[in-house]
Amino acid sequence: MMNPFLENTLPYEIGEKDKRTFLFDRLSQLEAFHIRFCDDYKKISQNLSKQNLEIEDFIYIPAPIFKQHELISVSKDTIKKMINSSSTSSNTPSKVFFDQNTLNLQRISVHNLLTSFIGAERRPYIIFDDRKTAQGKNSMSARGAALMSLMGFSKKFFFVMKEKNGQLNLDMDALSQALEYAEKEGGFISYGFTWILHLVHEQLLKNNFQFNAGKLKNVYFLHSGGWKKLLDKAVDKETYNKNIANVWNISPSQVVDFYGMAELVGLVFPDCEYNVKHVPYYADIIVRDVNSFEPVINKPGYMQFISLLGQSAPTHSVLTEDIGEIVSIDSCACGRKGKAFKFIGRSTKAEVRGCGDIYASK
Amino acid sequence: MSENNERLKTLLLDIFMMPESDYKDGNGPDDIENWDSLATVSMAVGVQEEFSHHMTPEEVSEIKSIGDIKTFLVKNGISF
């Protein structure tokens, strides 16, 4: 299989021009591979086929197709894991299949991408979720996969919530134990689903809970998942970050939102210190006008993601139902090269997605 | 059974919540019901705490059986 990674190259150090050349050749190979080995993809592509002159010309699969079809480009008996994406109003989650090769690419990619934002050091890992979320032999929810993606940074992990009767509750004893260990180790990372983390911090604020994590090194609160419920409650990103930062006496910049979805195998997009997201050299974003579907820059539209990591299933070019905007190319003040984009929200034309778990709707 | 084997056995019986009869070198995730991704990470953390040897993510991804865990430990000077 194709190796999408260049030796001794950091994810964000290749500028747009060189990246396009690198991507185009490999993307052509990958598209040919999926056409050859995935019958459903072949059928889809036959109807859409056109000459690829630019990256923008490659066929894209709308994300909902992964709900309707089990797209696999490798032998079924080599599949090691299936990730269920966020469930939807139609209660049909996407299914994305991984063989060992793609699992390895995913692990390496997520680790390298997050290292650029939170450093590579292994730290105690405090998880605002129930252990059950991450359990599962051959399949896992997107939420479970998200929290597992940080395990490579974990020295020891602590689940600090318990589910009872369908409700997640904070386990203060488990949290105290985790923090005691984190204090000894001098730092920690934490993850929670965006909405769950909000509920937890509402509770912590109500209980006047305070912890001085400001004295520790490398403390980060990462979160992912939908914002719809929060925006309905008029909680914007700034307020969200401040609420969490106040409880832990840290800077709001240590609260990091990252965007990802099951179909975007191995790609996560954390916010940089300038509140925009960056794309590594082995992937790309194309934003398409919501009416014409033509590529646009500095204008909101549907986000399409290109990725060389999509090898066990044709996830190499996926059009999402999410709206975003490319805001700069090779010029973000954080120094990361390539396109920088903002995630705006879910398309109002798209079906309502429930963010992969029942808690999102509570 | 060596002392180190007993230590590893106690650790894995606890992490994988498996009966003693499942503690065999050839057994891996396909044979042990509770050996999933989370249990694999728990195993790596447990090995680090019990034997003071850290597994890199690459090494963890190569563990396919109890025998592989022993091989990793032997490479790091733990005898069985």
Interface residues (C-beta under 8 A of the other chain):
Chain A: K81 L103 N104 R107 H111 R131 A134 Q135 G136 K137 M140 M148 M151 G152 S154 K155 K156 F157
Chain B: P29 E33 W35 D36 S37 L38 A39 V41 V45 Q48 E49 P57 S61
